[in-house]
């Protein structure tokens, strides 16, 4: 009985080691990859918008986010961002933020729900392209 359990355990371990490591994995966001495709203007709701550009002074993987992210005049500005595996990290007056790809449903905004190409900061704050 002990031999059988040992042999079965060894078989499980060996089969795990021989799995195909060439299986496709989702691409990590690295400097110069997906985030460069995000460069340009993105539109939110009620006049909110985001213009993402490369920060040439800071180098690859660094971005400038010029945004109107709220309805009040003081909820706008230009923020420095850096590419991470999850998106573009940046900091505003309301704390550290992460800009990531998603769709209109993920924005949590009914006016953007049918969009497919969006960037999201947090639920209720998203910017899309048609």
C-alpha positions as a Markdown table, in Angstrom:
| # | Residue | x | y | z |
|---|---|---|---|---|
| 1 | Unk | 0.0 | 0.0 | 0.0 |
| 2 | Unk | 2.8 | 2.4 | 0.9 |
| 3 | Unk | 4.7 | 1.5 | -2.3 |
| 4 | Unk | 1.5 | 2.2 | -4.4 |
| 5 | Unk | 1.1 | 5.6 | -2.7 |
| 6 | Unk | 4.7 | 6.5 | -3.3 |
| 7 | Unk | 4.6 | 5.5 | -7.0 |
| 8 | Unk | 1.4 | 7.5 | -7.5 |
| 9 | Unk | 2.9 | 10.5 | -5.8 |
| 10 | Unk | 6.1 | 10.3 | -7.9 |
| 11 | Unk | 4.0 | 10.1 | -11.1 |
| 12 | Unk | 2.1 | 13.3 | -10.1 |
| 13 | Unk | 5.3 | 15.1 | -9.5 |
| 14 | Unk | 6.9 | 14.0 | -12.7 |
| 15 | Unk | 3.8 | 14.9 | -14.8 |
| 16 | Unk | 3.8 | 18.4 | -13.2 |
| 17 | Unk | 7.4 | 18.8 | -14.3 |
| 18 | Unk | 6.7 | 17.8 | -17.9 |
| 19 | Unk | 3.9 | 20.3 | -18.5 |
| 20 | Unk | 4.3 | 22.3 | -21.7 |
| 21 | Unk | 5.9 | 25.5 | -20.6 |
| 22 | Unk | 5.4 | 27.0 | -24.0 |
| 23 | Unk | 1.7 | 27.6 | -23.3 |
| 24 | Unk | 0.7 | 31.2 | -24.0 |
| 25 | Unk | 0.8 | 33.5 | -21.0 |
| 26 | Unk | -0.7 | 36.9 | -20.9 |
| 27 | Unk | 1.9 | 39.5 | -21.8 |
| 28 | Unk | 3.3 | 41.6 | -18.9 |
| 29 | Unk | 3.2 | 45.3 | -19.2 |
| 30 | Unk | 6.8 | 46.4 | -19.7 |
| 31 | Unk | 8.3 | 49.7 | -20.7 |
| 32 | Unk | 7.6 | 50.3 | -24.4 |
| 33 | Unk | 4.9 | 47.6 | -24.7 |
| 34 | Unk | 1.2 | 48.0 | -24.3 |
| 35 | Unk | 1.5 | 51.4 | -22.6 |
| 36 | Unk | 3.0 | 53.0 | -25.7 |
| 37 | Unk | -0.2 | 52.0 | -27.5 |
| 38 | Unk | -2.1 | 54.0 | -24.9 |
| 39 | Unk | -0.4 | 57.3 | -25.9 |
| 40 | Unk | -3.0 | 59.8 | -27.1 |
| 41 | Unk | -6.3 | 61.3 | -26.0 |
| 42 | Unk | -8.9 | 59.4 | -24.1 |
| 43 | Unk | -12.4 | 60.7 | -23.3 |
| 44 | Unk | -14.4 | 60.2 | -20.1 |
| 45 | Unk | -17.9 | 61.4 | -19.2 |
| 46 | Unk | -19.0 | 65.0 | -18.5 |
| 47 | Unk | -15.9 | 66.6 | -19.9 |
| 48 | Unk | -13.4 | 64.3 | -18.1 |
| 49 | Unk | -10.4 | 63.4 | -20.3 |
| 50 | Unk | -6.9 | 62.0 | -20.3 |
| 51 | Unk | -4.0 | 62.7 | -22.6 |
| 52 | Unk | -1.2 | 60.3 | -22.2 |
| 53 | Unk | 2.2 | 61.1 | -23.7 |
| 54 | Unk | 5.7 | 59.7 | -23.4 |
| 55 | Unk | 8.0 | 61.5 | -20.9 |
| 56 | Unk | 11.0 | 61.9 | -23.1 |
| 57 | Unk | 13.1 | 63.4 | -20.4 |
| 58 | Unk | 12.6 | 60.5 | -18.0 |
| 59 | Unk | 13.1 | 57.8 | -20.7 |
| 60 | Unk | 11.4 | 54.6 | -21.7 |
| 61 | Unk | 8.5 | 53.4 | -19.6 |
| 62 | Unk | 7.8 | 56.9 | -18.2 |
| 63 | Unk | 4.6 | 58.9 | -19.1 |
| 64 | Unk | 2.9 | 62.2 | -18.5 |
| 65 | Unk | -0.8 | 62.0 | -17.8 |
| 66 | Unk | -2.6 | 65.3 | -18.5 |
| 67 | Unk | -6.0 | 64.8 | -17.0 |
| 68 | Unk | -9.3 | 66.4 | -16.0 |
| 69 | Unk | -10.4 | 63.6 | -13.6 |
| 70 | Unk | -13.2 | 65.4 | -11.7 |
| 71 | Unk | -15.8 | 68.1 | -12.3 |
| 72 | Unk | -14.1 | 70.6 | -10.0 |
| 73 | Unk | -11.4 | 72.9 | -11.5 |
| 74 | Unk | -8.8 | 71.6 | -9.0 |
| 75 | Unk | -9.4 | 68.0 | -10.1 |
| 76 | Unk | -7.0 | 68.4 | -13.1 |
| 77 | Unk | -3.3 | 68.4 | -13.7 |
| 78 | Unk | -0.3 | 66.7 | -15.3 |
| 79 | Unk | 1.1 | 63.7 | -13.4 |
| 80 | Unk | 4.2 | 61.6 | -14.0 |
| 81 | Unk | 3.6 | 57.9 | -14.5 |
| 82 | Unk | 5.7 | 54.8 | -14.8 |
| 83 | Unk | 5.0 | 51.5 | -16.5 |
| 84 | Unk | 4.5 | 48.5 | -14.2 |
| 85 | Unk | 3.4 | 44.9 | -14.8 |
| 86 | Unk | -0.2 | 46.0 | -14.0 |
| 87 | Unk | -0.4 | 49.3 | -15.8 |
| 88 | Unk | 0.9 | 52.8 | -15.4 |
| 89 | Unk | 1.4 | 53.9 | -11.8 |
| 90 | Unk | 1.1 | 57.6 | -10.9 |
| 91 | Unk | 0.3 | 59.8 | -7.9 |
| 92 | Unk | -2.3 | 62.6 | -7.6 |
| 93 | Unk | -3.5 | 64.6 | -4.7 |
| 94 | Unk | -6.0 | 61.8 | -3.9 |
| 95 | Unk | -3.1 | 59.3 | -3.5 |
| 96 | Unk | -1.3 | 56.6 | -5.6 |
| 97 | Unk | -3.2 | 55.5 | -8.6 |
| 98 | Unk | -2.9 | 52.8 | -11.3 |
| 99 | Unk | -4.0 | 53.3 | -14.9 |
| 100 | Unk | -4.9 | 49.9 | -16.5 |
| 101 | Unk | -6.6 | 48.6 | -19.6 |
| 102 | Unk | -10.2 | 47.5 | -19.6 |
| 103 | Unk | -13.6 | 47.9 | -21.3 |
| 104 | Unk | -16.5 | 50.1 | -20.7 |
| 105 | Unk | -18.2 | 47.7 | -18.3 |
| 106 | Unk | -15.1 | 47.8 | -16.1 |
| 107 | Unk | -15.3 | 51.6 | -15.8 |
| 108 | Unk | -18.6 | 51.3 | -13.8 |
| 109 | Unk | -20.0 | 54.1 | -15.9 |
| 110 | Unk | -23.2 | 53.4 | -17.8 |
| 111 | Unk | -22.3 | 56.0 | -20.5 |
| 112 | Unk | -19.1 | 54.0 | -21.4 |
| 113 | Unk | -20.6 | 50.5 | -20.9 |
| 114 | Unk | -20.7 | 49.7 | -24.7 |
| 115 | Unk | -17.0 | 50.8 | -25.3 |
| 116 | Unk | -14.3 | 48.2 | -25.7 |
| 117 | Unk | -11.0 | 50.2 | -25.6 |
| 118 | Unk | -10.7 | 51.9 | -22.2 |
| 119 | Unk | -8.3 | 52.9 | -19.6 |
| 120 | Unk | -9.5 | 52.8 | -16.0 |
| 121 | Unk | -8.1 | 54.4 | -12.9 |
| 122 | Unk | -10.8 | 53.1 | -10.5 |
| 123 | Unk | -14.5 | 52.3 | -10.6 |
| 124 | Unk | -16.3 | 55.4 | -11.7 |
| 125 | Unk | -13.2 | 56.9 | -13.4 |
| 126 | Unk | -12.4 | 55.7 | -16.9 |
| 127 | Unk | -11.5 | 57.0 | -20.3 |
| 128 | Unk | -12.3 | 55.4 | -23.6 |
| 129 | Unk | -11.6 | 55.6 | -27.3 |
| 130 | Unk | -14.1 | 54.7 | -30.0 |
